[in-house]
Structures are given as C-alpha cells and as structure tokens.
C-alpha cells in the first residue's frame, strides 16, 4: 500500500508540474515542443508494448490504452508539424 501511495503522489505531482510548465510556454513555441514530444511519445509506445506483453491483464489493458494515446499524440504532432512546415513553404 505504501508503494501505491508513493506512486500516486508522484503521478499527481507530475500532473501539476506538467500543467504549470505547459501553461507558461508562449504560443509560438507550442509547435516545436509538439515535435519534441513525438520522440517522447515514441519511447512511451515502446514501453507500452513491453507492458502489453506481460501476462497480467491489468498491465495489458493499461499498456493498450497507453499505446492508443501515445499513437494519437505522435500522429497529431506530425500533422501539426507538417502543417507548420507547409506554411513556410515558398509559393509558386
């Protein structure tokens, strides 16, 4: 039970710190940060795939959910980056 409370505390603190950090970023920097988050989400997908491979049903379910959310984040990040790069393309 102590390990669960410690993990929950770290999780809640990470949520608050993440919200504060993202909230302080100017809007002009959101797209470059989205590109950087694609790499982090790629690492999350690898970790989630390892979690899905475990025999525990809870770990498999949470790993599957993590794969879905991280994949949405990666695809969305690539779409936003592609759109941003298209805006800076020279007109013919």
N, C-alpha and C positions, 0 to 999 in steps of 0.2 A: 504494500500500500504506500510506503514511503517513496518508492521509486516512481509510482504513478503520480503522486502529488508533486514530486520534483520535476517530472517531465511535463506535467500540466502547467506548472509555474513557468517553466522555460518557454513553453508554447504561447502562453498568454502574454508574457513579456515580449516575445518576438513579434507578436501581432501589434502591440502598442508601439514598439520601436520602429517596425516596418512602416506603420501608418504615418508616424511622425516624420520619418526620413522622406518618404514619398511625397508627403504633403508640403515639404519645404522645397522641393525641386521646382525650378521655374518651368513653365510650359514648353519653352524652346528646347529643353534638354530631355523631354519625355521620349522622343523618338530614338535618340542614341542610346538611352537607357533600355528601351524596349529591345534594341538589337543585342545589347549585352545580356539581357535576361534570357534570350534564346539559348545561349550557351549554358546558363544555369539550369534552364528547363530541360535541356538535353541530358544533363547529368542526373536530374530528377527522374527522367524516363528510364535511364539505365538502372538506377536504384529501385525504382518501382517494378521493373521487370524482374529483378532479383527477388523482390518481395513476393511477386506473383508465383514464383517458382517454389515457394515454401509449402509444406503440407498443411499449414494452419489455414482454416477457412477465413478467419478474420484478417490475417495478413494478406491473403489472396484478394479479398474484397477491397481492402484499403489500397493495395497495390494497383488494382484495376482502376479505381477511382483516381489515383494519382496519375496513372498513365493518361487517362482521358483528359484531366485538367491540364497537365503539362503539355500534351499534344495540342490542345486548343490554344495555349499560350504561345507555343512555338509557331503554329500556323498564323495566328493573329499578328505576332511580331514580324514574321516575314512579309505578310501583306502590308502592314503599316510601313515597313522599311522600303518595300517595293514602290509603294505609292509616293513616299517621300523622295526617293531617287528619281522617280518619273517627273516630279515637279521641277527638279533641277536640270532636266534634260533640255538640250537646245531644240528650239522649234525649227522645223524645216521651212 
